[in-house]
Amino acid sequence: MAVVEATLVKGKEETRKSVCLPDGATYYDLLDALQVNSETVMVLRDGQPVPEDDRIGPGSIRILQVVSSG
């Protein structure tokens, strides 16, 4: 098990969250643990987008809420 920290960004609001995940967990597992809909966000590690099915790696994790209008 590992403690994973991430920053959730909604507009100008930023919230730091920590969750305990099993070794080998993916970014999708992180979103699930945080109860975040994966279709509404983009996950960044060290400022670069990462696929949700990648294993969580070292670095700064930011989860950005994606806003769309139609």
Buried (B, 14 or more C-beta within 10 A) or exposed (E): EEEBEBBBBEEEEEEEBEBEBEEEBBBBBBBBBBEBEBEEBBBBBEEEEBEBEEEBEEEEBBBBBEEEEE
